[in-house]
């Protein structure tokens, strides 16, 4: 069993990892990302940052923390990428996409008020969520429909944004997608790309992938019809959540929709949304 004593002494560890090192890292993560790391995340922090220490060929956590304190811009990016968690899949929490298609987009199609749709995937990870959104949108509003459709996909992790933009996945990642959609929206790799699939250009063309820290300014010029921010705020404290959801409300059109993760809730966080379904909310005008 690993104890705080083991952490302090470095016993049975490749690198010495002291309480002082951990506290500094927790503070820096909070400052840069708003993520609150609990004591239970010590092992995760150690595991992820030892990779950076090996790659940099520096002696230990003390030296690594010194590098971060000195503000090396490249390493601060690598540090942030290493700590942030990325877990996603196509059509994850399918009830969200069912509601989006049948209710939100279905009503927009019927009313055809302005023929414009703006969706934001905030915390897009490796791209499965925004590409799922793009599939749903294009099946309801094909290119020939004349609708002006744009999806913004952002993430804190620059590596994830780059991977998402490429739109290339191992074939096993799309196993849960029905054959009709697979044929319609993906190209199978051949030769050296055997075992991989690539998202078709028609979907990529309506998505803009950007690196964005949600705690920074948002260079977004349009109001959003829909925002997906799922399994992101679980890492933030209540005060940060309150600020973030207030900003989301400001960014949405009146009666715009917000989708959050299954383990998240707006209860006691904001009164600017009403619950309309499981982890689905609508902005109160």
C-alpha positions in Angstrom: 0.0 0.0 0.0 1.3 3.5 -0.9 1.1 6.0 2.0 1.9 9.6 2.4 5.1 8.5 4.0 6.1 6.6 0.9 5.4 9.7 -1.1 7.6 11.8 1.1 10.6 9.4 1.2 10.4 8.1 -2.3 10.4 4.5 -1.1 9.7 2.0 -3.9 9.5 4.9 -6.4 11.6 5.9 -9.4 11.5 9.6 -8.4 11.3 11.3 -5.0 7.9 13.0 -4.7 7.5 15.0 -1.6 4.4 16.6 0.1 5.8 20.0 -1.0 6.0 18.9 -4.6 2.4 17.6 -4.5 1.1 20.8 -2.9 2.8 23.0 -5.5 1.4 20.9 -8.4 -2.1 21.0 -6.9 -1.8 24.8 -6.6 -0.5 25.2 -10.1 -3.2 23.0 -11.6 -5.9 25.0 -9.8 -4.4 28.3 -11.0 -4.1 27.2 -14.6 -7.2 25.1 -15.1 -9.6 25.6 -12.2 -9.4 21.8 -11.6 -9.3 20.9 -7.9 -7.0 17.9 -7.3 -7.9 16.0 -4.1 -5.5 13.9 -2.0 -6.8 10.8 -3.8 -5.2 12.1 -7.0 -1.6 11.8 -5.8 -1.0 8.5 -7.6 -2.4 9.9 -10.8 -0.2 13.0 -10.6 2.9 11.0 -9.9 2.2 8.6 -12.8 1.5 11.2 -15.4 4.3 13.6 -14.5 7.0 10.9 -14.2 6.6 10.6 -18.0 7.5 14.2 -18.4 10.5 13.9 -16.0 11.8 11.0 -18.0 11.4 12.8 -21.3 13.1 15.9 -20.1 15.9 13.8 -18.4 15.8 15.9 -15.3 16.6 14.4 -11.9 13.4 14.4 -9.8 10.1 16.2 -9.0 11.9 19.0 -7.2 13.8 19.9 -10.4 10.6 19.6 -12.4 8.7 21.9 -10.1 11.5 24.4 -10.4 11.2 24.3 -14.2 7.4 25.0 -13.8 8.0 27.8 -11.3 10.4 29.5 -13.8 7.4 29.7 -16.2 8.8 27.7 -19.2 5.9 28.2 -21.6 6.3 25.0 -23.5 6.5 22.8 -20.4 3.5 24.5 -18.9 1.5 23.4 -21.9 2.9 19.9 -21.6 2.2 19.9 -17.9 -1.4 20.9 -18.4 -1.9 18.3 -21.1 -0.4 15.6 -18.9 -2.7 16.3 -15.9 -6.0 16.8 -17.7 -8.2 13.7 -18.2 -9.6 12.7 -21.5 -12.2 10.0 -21.7 -14.8 10.0 -24.5 -16.6 7.9 -27.1 -18.9 8.3 -30.1 -22.6 8.6 -29.1 -21.7 8.6 -25.4 -24.9 9.1 -23.2 -27.1 8.5 -26.3 -30.2 10.0 -24.7 -28.6 13.5 -25.2 -28.3 13.0 -28.9 -31.8 11.5 -29.2 -33.2 14.6 -27.5 -31.1 16.9 -29.6 -32.2 15.3 -32.8 -35.9 14.8 -32.1 -36.7 17.8 -29.9 -34.2 20.6 -30.4 -33.2 20.2 -34.0 -36.6 18.8 -35.0 -38.4 21.9 -33.7 -35.8 24.2 -35.4 -36.4 22.5 -38.7 -40.2 22.8 -38.4 -40.1 26.5 -37.5 -37.2 27.4 -39.9 -37.0 30.8 -38.2 -33.5 31.8 -39.3 -31.9 28.7 -40.8 -28.8 29.1 -38.6 -27.4 26.7 -36.1 -24.5 27.1 -33.7 -23.3 24.3 -31.3 -20.4 24.3 -28.9 -18.6 21.2 -27.7 -16.7 22.5 -24.6 -14.2 19.9 -23.6 -14.2 18.0 -26.9 -11.2 15.7 -26.0 -10.2 13.6 -29.0 -13.2 14.7 -31.1 -15.8 11.9 -30.7 -18.4 14.3 -29.3 -18.3 17.0 -31.9 -18.2 14.4 -34.7 -21.2 12.7 -33.2 -22.9 16.1 -33.1 -21.9 16.7 -36.7 -23.4 13.4 -37.8 -26.7 14.2 -36.1 -26.8 17.7 -37.5 -26.0 16.7 -41.1 -28.6 13.9 -41.1 -31.2 16.5 -40.2 -29.8 19.5 -42.1 -27.8 18.2 -45.1 -25.7 20.5 -47.1 -28.5 20.9 -49.6 -30.9 22.2 -46.9 -29.4 25.7 -47.1 -28.8 25.9 -43.3 -25.8 27.7 -42.0 -24.4 25.2 -39.6 -21.2 25.6 -37.5 -19.9 23.5 -34.5 -17.2 24.9 -32.3 -15.1 22.2 -30.5 -12.7 23.3 -27.8 -10.4 21.6 -25.3 -7.7 22.7 -22.8 -5.3 19.9 -24.1 -3.5 21.0 -27.3 -2.7 17.4 -28.1 -6.3 16.4 -28.0 -7.3 19.3 -30.2 -4.7 18.3 -32.8 -5.8 14.6 -32.7 -9.5 15.6 -33.0 -8.8 17.9 -36.0 -7.2 15.0 -37.9 -10.3 12.9 -37.4 -8.5 9.5 -37.6 -9.5 6.7 -35.2 -8.7 3.1 -34.6 -11.5 1.0 -36.2 -12.4 -0.4 -32.7 -13.4 3.1 -31.6 -16.4 3.1 -34.0 -17.6 -0.4 -33.3 -20.7 0.9 -31.5 -21.9 3.0 -34.5 -24.5 1.3 -36.8 -23.3 0.2 -40.2 -25.4 2.8 -42.1 -23.7 5.7 -40.3 -20.3 4.1 -40.6 -20.7 3.8 -44.3 -22.1 7.4 -44.6 -19.6 9.2 -42.4 -16.3 7.3 -42.3 -13.7 6.1 -44.8 -11.9 2.8 -44.0 -8.1 2.9 -44.1 -6.2 0.8 -46.5 -2.5 -0.4 -46.7 -0.5 1.3 -44.0 -3.7 2.7 -42.6 -5.5 -0.6 -42.3 -7.4 -0.9 -39.0 -8.2 2.8 -38.9 -11.0 5.0 -40.1 -11.2 8.7 -41.0 -14.1 11.1 -40.6 -15.4 12.3 -44.0 -14.6 15.9 -45.0 -18.3 16.8 -45.0 -18.3 16.6 -41.2 -14.9 18.2 -40.7 -16.0 21.2 -42.8 -18.6 22.3 -40.2 -16.4 21.9 -37.1 -13.8 24.4 -35.9 -11.3 22.9 -33.4 -9.6 25.3 -31.0 -7.6 25.2 -27.9 -9.4 27.0 -25.1 -9.0 27.3 -21.3 -12.6 27.8 -20.0 -11.3 30.1 -17.3 -9.9 32.5 -19.9 -11.7 34.9 -22.2 -13.8 33.3 -24.8 -13.2 34.7 -28.3 -16.7 33.6 -29.5 -18.7 36.1 -31.6 -22.0 34.2 -32.0 -24.6 33.2 -29.4 -24.9 29.4 -29.2 -28.1 27.4 -29.7 -26.7 24.4 -27.9 -23.7 23.8 -25.6 -22.4 20.4 -24.6 -20.1 20.6 -21.5 -20.0 17.1 -20.2 -17.8 15.6 -17.5 -15.8 18.8 -17.3 -17.1 20.7 -14.3 -16.7 17.7 -11.9 -13.0 18.9 -11.6 -14.0 22.4 -10.6 -15.0 23.7 -7.2 -18.5 25.2 -6.7 -17.4 28.8 -7.0 -15.7 28.1 -10.4 -18.8 26.2 -11.5 -21.1 29.1 -10.7 -19.0 31.5 -12.7 -18.7 29.0 -15.6 -22.4 28.2 -15.9 -23.3 31.9 -15.6 -21.0 32.5 -18.6 -22.6 29.7 -20.5 -26.1 31.2 -19.9 -24.8 34.5 -21.3 -23.4 32.7 -24.3 -26.6 30.9 -25.1 -29.6 32.3 -27.0 -32.9 32.6 -25.0 -34.2 29.1 -24.4 -30.9 27.6 -25.6 -30.0 24.1 -24.4 -27.2 22.9 -22.2 -26.1 19.3 -21.9 -23.9 18.2 -19.0 -22.4 14.9 -17.7 -24.5 12.2 -16.0 -22.7 12.7 -12.7 -23.0 16.5 -12.8 -25.9 18.8 -11.6 -26.8 22.5 -11.6 -28.5 22.2 -8.3 -27.3 25.0 -5.9 -25.0 26.2 -8.7 -27.2 28.4 -10.9 -30.8 29.4 -11.2 -30.5 30.5 -14.9 -31.5 27.0 -16.3 -34.4 24.7 -15.9 -34.1 20.9 -15.9 -35.8 19.4 -19.0 -34.5 15.8 -18.8 -31.7 13.7 -17.4 -28.6 16.0 -17.3 -30.3 18.3 -19.9 -31.2 22.0 -19.3 -32.8 24.9 -21.0 -31.8 28.5 -20.4 -34.5 30.5 -18.6 -35.3 33.6 -20.7 
